[in-house]
C-alpha cells in the first residue's frame, strides 16, 4: 500500500475560463510506481455545476462538496510526473485560500484508497501578501484586565496585589463552593498560572466577604475593594460566579503583566449584563468536536460571561446525538468515507471519520455547563439539512419522488424531511422524548433554515397533502410542518427556537417562539414586527467562520463579506430597532460553523479574538465599549 505522502495535489484558481473562473488541478506521483487505472476524489466548497465543463479528465460523480474524476483513457502518471486537468463551470467565484480543495484521495486500480497531501488554493498570477494586522496594540485608560468590561467601574489601582483571595471567616458553604468552582475553572483554563483563590486563609492574601443583596438583578454583582478585604455582593448564584470571574481576571492580569495591569485597592465595580441572551453556537456536524474540546469551550464561555451554548448537533454531513430509539442515526448517519453511505465532505479523505455524543457524554456536558451558569440549547436541524437522517432512515422518504428533484444551497439532493409522511412525526416524537430527558433547556432549536424552494414538489405524497390542506408551495408545506413540530414541543413542555426562515410561508405562532436573525441585520427587525422574539446573530458581524481580511491568504468563508475583529466589536445589534420593538430583541449570539475548521489552529485563528468581542458586545453598555482597551486586554483570553 502506498503511503499518503506518495501523492500531492495542487489547485489554482484563475478568474478567466468561465463565469466564475476556472480551477486548475494537478496530481503529482512521488511513488516508485506508475499510477494508472485510478480515480481522484477531492472535497471543495467551490463546486462544479456542469459535469461536461472539465478538460483532460472524465467526470465520475459529485455529491455536494465531494467530487470524483478519472484521467482520460490510457493515461498513466510515471514516477516523478504529474497530471493536470481543469474545471471551468463553478458555482461561485473563489476569493480565499480555503475556497479550494480541502482534502483529496486517489483510488488505486485494486480499490485501495490513499490520502493525498493537499495544498491551499493558489491564485493564478498573484504573489503572496503579508498577513494583515487584525488587532492593534491597544491602549488602557484604566489598568484593569476585565473582559467583558463592566457596566460601572470606579476603582483605584494598588501598587501591589494579594497572593490570593480567600473566603472571609464565617462565609457560608454555598459561597465557599462557588469559590471552589471558580478556582477549578481557572485551573482548567490556565494550568500553569498561579490560582487567584485559596479556600483557606493565605499569608499575603486578602479576605473575600460574600454579601447577599436581594435588590440586585440575578446576573448582577458589586465588588467593593479596600486594603483589608474585598466584598462581593450578589442576589443569585449567577451574579456571584460572575463577580468571582472578574476577580480572577483582575488578579491574573496583574500577575501576568504587572506593569500594565493592576489590582484595585479601593472603590467599587457595579456590574450587570446588557442582554439576557449571550450565546455561542457550535456546529459539530461538519467537523466533529471531541467532548474534551466542548467542555473547554464551555469553560471559555464562562470566563467571558456568556450564558447560552447553542449546540448544532445534526446537519446534512452527520447526526451527532445518540438516540436510543434509532441507533442507525449514529452508525449509518455519522460515518463519512469513500466506501460509506455518507461520502467524504469538507476535509475528509481516504480514512473514514465519525464521532457522536453518547447520552452519557451529553449528561456530562450539560452538567458541566449548569455548574458554570450556562444553558445548553440543543439543535436538530429540520426539515432541511437532513441528508444524514434520510440515509440512516430511508423509510422517511417518498419512494415515488425523483431522487434529484431539488438540491440544497450546499448541493445536497432531496435533503428535507417530507411533511406528508406521517412516520416523520413519529420519528421526531421519539427523538424529542429523548432530548427533553437530556436537556433541561427552555428551548429546543429545530433549525428550519435553507429549505430549497421547490423541495417536495415532485413528491406525490406532498402534492396530495397540499391539495388536501389547501397549501401552496414549498414554504407553505414548511409552515405546516413546523406548526406541527411546535405543537409537539409544547406537549413536552418546551418552546421552539429556530433560524429566521421559520417565519417563511406563514411561519408559526410567534407566541413562545424565538428566532435567530442570521441572513442580515434587517431580518431581525422584520421578525420583531411580526411579533417574534429575536436573537441577533447576523453573518455580517457574528459568524466566526467569515474571513477577517480581504487578503487571498486569509482563511474562512466570505458569503457575508469580510468581518474583521474591529467590525465584530463595533457592531451594534439593536441597529435600527424601533423603541417599541426593542423588548423583543433578547440578545446576541456568536455562531461557529465548521466547514472551514479543519484543524484546531484554524479554529483559534477564526474564533479569537472575535468571540471575546461578541461577549463584550453582549455584556458591556454601548457607552462603555472601547476598541483599543479591548485590544489591550484580549490577548490574555484563553483559546481552545
N, C-alpha and C positions, 0 to 999 in steps of 0.2 A: 504493500500500500504506500502511495506517495505521501510524504509529509505536506502539511499545508503550505510550507514555505517554498514548495516546488513551483507554485504558480502565483503570479502577481497580476493585478487588474488595475489599469489606469483609465480614468474617464475625464473628458474635457468637454466643456460646453462652449459653443460658438453662437453668436446672435444671428449668423447667416445660416441659410439652409432650410428654413421653414418659418411659419408664422411665429412660433415660439422658440426658434433656434434649432440647433442640432447637437446631439451628443455623439462624440467620437469615443469609441470604446476599444481598448487594446488588452488582449490577454497574452502574457509572457510565459513561456515554458522554460523554467530553470531546472527541470528534472533531467535525468540522464537518459530519457527515452522519448521517442516521438509521441506526440499527443494526437490521436486520430479517433474517429468514431465517438466523439464526445459531445456533450451539451454544456452550455454555460448558463447559469441562472444567477440573477442578481436582484436585490431589492432597492428600490428608489422611490422617493416621493415625487419625482419628476417623471410622470408615467407616459408610456407610449399609448396613443389613441388610435393609430391606423396600422394594423399588422403588416401592411404592404410597404410601409414607409421605412424600410431598412435596406441598407446596401451592404453586400458582401456577407450576408447572414440570412438564415432561414428562421422566421418566427415560429416558435413552438406553442407557447401559451402565455397568458398573463392572468393573474388574479390580484386585483388591487395593486399593491406595490411590488408584487412578485412578477418577474419577467424571465422567460427562458428562451434561449436561442440555440441553434445548431450552426456549425460552419457550412459553407457550400459543399456539395457532394464532392468527396475525394480530397478535401483539404486536410492536411496534416501539418502540425507545428513541430518542427525539428527542435532538438535541444538548443537553447540559446536564442530561438527565434520567437516571433510573435504573430498574432492575427489581429487585424483591425477591421472594425465594421462601424457603420454609422446608423443612427436612428434620428429621423427628422420630423416626425409628427408627434410633438409633445403637447401635453395638456396645459402647460404653463411655461413661462419664462423662468430659467434658473437665475437666482440672484445671489446665492451664497454657497460657500464650500460644502455645506451639508445638504444641498439640493441634489447631489449626485448619488452614486451607488453607496449604500451603507454596508453592504456585505455581498459576497459572491461565493459560488462554489462551482466546481466542474463535476459532471457525472461522467465517469470513465466508461469505456466500452463494456466492462463487466458489471456495470451498475453501481460501482462504488462511488460515493460522493466525497469530494475532497474540498475543504475550505480553501479559499483563495484570499491572499492578502489584498486588501482593497484600500486605495488611497482616497483622500479628499478630492472633491470635484475641482478641476482646474478651469480657469477662464482663459480661453484662447487669446494669444497676443497681448497678455497683460501680466506685468510683474507683480510680485507680492508687495503688499503695503504694510507698513509698521502697524502694530495693534494700536487702536485709539486709546486715549486716556478716558476712562469711564467715570473715575472718581477723583475729584480734586483733593489736594492735601487737607483742606478743611480749615476751619477757624473756630476757636472757642471764646465765648464771652464769659461763660461760667465754667470752671474746671471740673465738671462732674460727668462721669461716664454712665449716664442713664439713657436707656433705649427700650421702648419709646419715651420721648421726652415728656415730663409730667405736665399736667394742666396748670399748676401753680407751683413756683419754687422761689423761696426767699430764704436762702441759707448762706452762711459764710464758710469758706474753706479753712480747714485746720492745716497746720504745718506738718502734722504727723497723722498717723491713722492707727486705730486699735489693732492688736494682734488678731482678735476675733470678737464677735458679738455673741453673748451667751444669755440665756433666759434669767431674768431677774428673780430674786428669791420670791417664792410664792406664786410663780407662774402656773397657770392651770395646765392640766395634762394635754388638752387639745392643742394649746398653743405650742407646747414643747414638741408635740408630734408634728405640727406644721413646720416647726423649725428643722426637725429631722428630715422632713420631706424636701425642704429647700436645700438642706445640706447635701442630701443624696442626689438631687437634681444637679447641683453644681459639680459634684464629683464626677458624675457621668459625662457632663459636657466638657469639663476641663480637668482631665485626670491628673495632670502634672502641676496644676496651680494650687496654691495654698487655700484650703477651705475657709470661707469667711465666717463660719459659725462653729461654735462649740456648744455641746449640750451641758457642759459643766463650766463653772467659773474659771476663766483663763487669765493667768498673770499677764498684765499688759492689755487685757481685753476691756470691753465696755458692756455694761449690763443693758439688756433689751427688755423693756417692760411692755407688756401687752395690755391694751385697754379696749374693752368692748364699748362702742359708741353707737347705739341703735339709730341715731339720726342720719348716719352716713348711708349712702347707697350701697347695694350689695357688693359691687365691684370696686368701691372707693376705699381709700385708705389715707391716713395722715401720719407723717413722720415728724417728730419733734426732736431736735438734737441739742445736747448740752455736753459739757465736758465730763459729766458723771454717768449719763445714761442716754439711751435712745428710746423714745416712746413710740410704739406702733398702735395707732387707733384704727378700728375696723368695726363693721357690723356683721360680717359674714365671712365664711372660710375663704371665698374668692378674694376679697379685699385684703385679708391677712396674708395670703400667699403672694399677691402682687406686691404688697409692701415689703415682704421678705426678699422678693426677687430684686426690687430696687436697691435694697441694702446690699445684697450680694454684688450687684453690678457696681455700686459705688466703691465698695471695698476692693473688689477685684481690679477695677481700673486704677485706683490709687496705688495698688501694689505693682501692677504691670508697667505703668508709665508714671512714676511718682512725680516727675516734674511737670507733667502735662495734666494729670488728673489728681484730685484731692478728695478727702472725706470731709463731710461737714462737721463743724464744731458747734454751730448754733443755728437756730432758725427752723423753718417749717416747710415741708413739702406737702401740699394738699392735692391729691390726685384722684382722677376718675376717668373712665374711658369716654371717648367721643361717641362711639357707636356700640350697640349691644351685640351685633353680629360682626365678629372679627375673625374671618375664616381663612383657611388654606385648604385647597383641593389638591388631591394627588391621584393621578391616573396610574393604576398599576396593571392595566390590561395590555397596553402596548409594550411596556417593559416591566417585568416582574420586579417588585421591590421586596427584598427579604425582610422577614419580620424584625430582625435587629435594626435595620435601617428605618423601618416605620416607627419603631419605638424611639430611636434617636431623633427622628423628625418631630415627634410629639414633644420631646424634651426641648427642642429648639423653639417650637411654637410657644411652649410655656414660658421660656426665657424672654420671648418677645411679647408676652401678654396677649397672645391670640387664643381665642376660646372655642373655635369651631374647626374640626377636622372633617372635611368632606372627602369621603373615601370612594373613588370611582372604581368599582370592583369588576365591572363587565363591559365589554365592547366587542366589536367585530373580531378582534385579534385573540381574545381569550376570555373565559369566565373564571374568575379567581376565588370565588366564595364557595366553600363546601356546603352543599345542600344534600342532606342525607336521603331525602326522597328521590333525588335524581343524581346518583353518583356519576352518571355519564358526563355531567357538566364539567367535572374536574378530572376526567380522564380523556375522553374524546374531545371535549370542548376547551382543552387547555394546552395541548401539546402541539407545537409547531415544528415542522421539519420536512425534508424532501419527500419522505415516504409516509407522512402523517396526513390525516384528513384536513388539517389546517396547514397550509403551505407556509414557508418562511416569510416573514414580514419585518421590515424596519430594523434590519441589522442582524437577523438570524441567518446562519449559513448552513453548513452540512450537518452540524450536530443538533439533534432535536433539543428544544428547550421547552420547559413547562413552568410549573410553580403555581401554587394556590395556597390559600389560608384555610387551615382546618378550623373547625369550630372552637377547638381549644385555643388556637392562635388568636382567633377573634376575641374570645373572652379575656385573654391576657392583654391584648392591645386596648380593649375598651376599659378594662380595669385600670391600666396604666394611665390612660387619658383622664379617667374620672378623678384619680388622685391629684392630677395636675389642673383640675378645673376645666377640662376640655371635653366638649360634647362631640361624639363621633356620629356623623350623618352618613349612613351608607347609601351608595347609589348602585342600582342595577339599571342599565340604560335600555329602555324600551319605549316604543315598539321598534324603532330603528336600531342600528348598531348591534344587530343580533345574529351575525353570521355564526359565531361560535355556538350560540344556543341552538340554532337551527341545524347545524351539522351534528351536534350531540343528540338532538331530539327531532329527527326528521318527520315524526308524526305531526309536528306543528305546522307543516307546510300543506298547501293545497296542491295535490298531485296533478291537477289539471292545468296549473299555471305554467306558462312557458318559463324555462329556467333562467333566462337572461332578459326578462321583460322590463326591468329597470335596474339602474345602478345608483349607488350612493355617491356622494361627492368624493368619497375616498376610493371609489371604483369597485366596491363590493356589489355583486349581483344579488338581487332579491334578498335583502338583508333585514327586512322588517317583519316582526310578528304579525300574523294576519288577524285582524279584528273579527273576522267572520268565522273563525274556528273556535268552537266552544272549549276545546281542550286547552287552548291558550290560557283561558281564565282559570281552569282547574290547575294547570301547571303553576301559574303565578300565585294562586291562592296558597298552594303548598309552600312556595318559596317565601311568601310574606309570613306565613305561620312560623317558619324557622327564623326569619330575620327579626321578628319582633321579640323572640326569645333571646336573641343575641345582642340586639341593640336597643337600649332604653331611650333612644332619642325621640324627641317630639316629632321629627320629620323623617320620612323615608323619601329619598330622592329617586325619581323614576326616569330621569333623562328627558325624553320627549323631544330631542333635538335631531335636526338634519334628516328627517324622513324625506326621501326624494319625491318630488312632485311626479305623480304617475305611478307611485307604489300601489300595488294590489289591483290596479285597473284591469289587468289581464287574468285575474283570478275569478272564475265563475262563482265561487262561494262569496267573495267580496261583492261582486256585481249583484248577486241575489240579495245580500244584506242591504245594499244601497237602495235597491228598488223597494224592499220591504219597509225600510225605515225612512225613506224619502231623503237619503243622504246624497250630497253632491260632492264628488271629487275626493282626492286623497286626504285632504285636511279635514273634511267633514268626517271621514272614517276615523281619522286620528282622534278627533274630538270625541266621537262616540266611544272609542276605546279608552281614552284617558278618563272620561267621566265614570266608566265602569271601574277603572283602577282606583280612582279617588274614593268611590263608594266602598270598595274592598278594603282600602286602607282605613277608612273611617270605622268600619266594622271591627277593626283590630286596634282601635284607639290611637291611630296615627294620622298625621297630616301629610299632604302631598307637597313635595318640593320638586321643582323641575327647571329646565332651561327655558329661555324666553319663548321658544317655539310652541310650548304647551298652549299658548294663547291662540294659536292658529285654528282656523276652521270653526270658530265658536268657542274654543278653549274649554275650560272647566269653571265651575263656580269659584269666583275669587275668594269667597269666604273660606278661610282655613287653607289657602294655597299660597305658597311662597315661590316666586320665580326669580331666576338669576339672569340678569341682562348682560349678555356676553358679546353679541354681534357688533354693537356700537352703543355709545352712551345714550343716544336719543331713545333707544328702545326702552330703557328703564322708565323714562318719563311717560312713554306711551302705555306701558304696563300699569303704572300707577294711576293714570287717567281711567283705565278700565277697572280699577279697584283692587288690583293685586298688590300684596306686599312684595317688596323688591330688595334683592341684594345686588349691588353693583359690582360687576366683575368684567368690564369690557376688555376685549383683546388688545385694544389700542393703548392700554396702560397696565393692566393687571395680569396678562397672560405671560407667564415667565418662560415660555418656550420661544417667545419672539426674539429676534435678533436685537442686539443692543447698539449696533452701529451699522452704517451703510457699507463698510468695507467688505469685499468679497470673502475675506478670510474669517469673518465673524460667523460663528455657528448659530443655527436656530431657524425658525420659521419666519415668514415675512408677510403673510396674508393680511395682517393688521397693521403693517408698516414697521418702522423701526422704533424700538421702545428703550431708549437709554435710561439708566437709573435716575437721572435728574428729572426726566419726564414722569416716571412712575411716582417719584416722591412728590412732585409738584401737583399732580393731577388731583382735582377736587371732584369727588364722585357725586356730590349733590348737584354740581353743574347748574343747569337751568331749572331744576325742580322748583315749581311754584311753592310758595309757603304753605298753601293748603294741601299739598301732596307730600311734604317732607316727612310727615309722620309715617308714611308708607315705605320710606326708604329705611330698611332695617340695619344696613351696614354694608361692609365691603369685603371682598374676598380675593386672594391670590389664587391663580389656577396653574398647576404644574402638569402640563401634558407632555408625555414622554416619547413622542415619535422620534425626536432627535437626541434623546438622552441615552446614548449607547455606552456610556461609562459614568462613573462617579465624578470624574473630572468635568465632564460636560454638565452634569447636574449642578455642581457647585459653581461653575462659571456662569451659568444662566440664572440660577435661583438667587445667588447672592451678588451684590447687596440689595437686590430688588425686593426680596421677601421682607427684610427689615424695614425697607422704605414703605411698603404697604402696611406693615404693623404700626409704624408711626403715624401714617395717614389715618389708620383706623382708631388710634387712641388719642393722639395729640390734637388739641384745638387748632384750627387753621391759623389763628393769630400767633401761635407758639411754634409753628413749623419754621425750620431754618436749615436750608440745604447744606450750607458749609459746616454748621455744627454737626449735622447728621454725618457728613463725610468724615469729620474728625473722629467720631466715636465708633462708627460701624465696623472698622477693621477689628475691633475687639469681639465681634459677634462670632458665635460658633458656626461651623459648617457641618455638612453631613459626614 
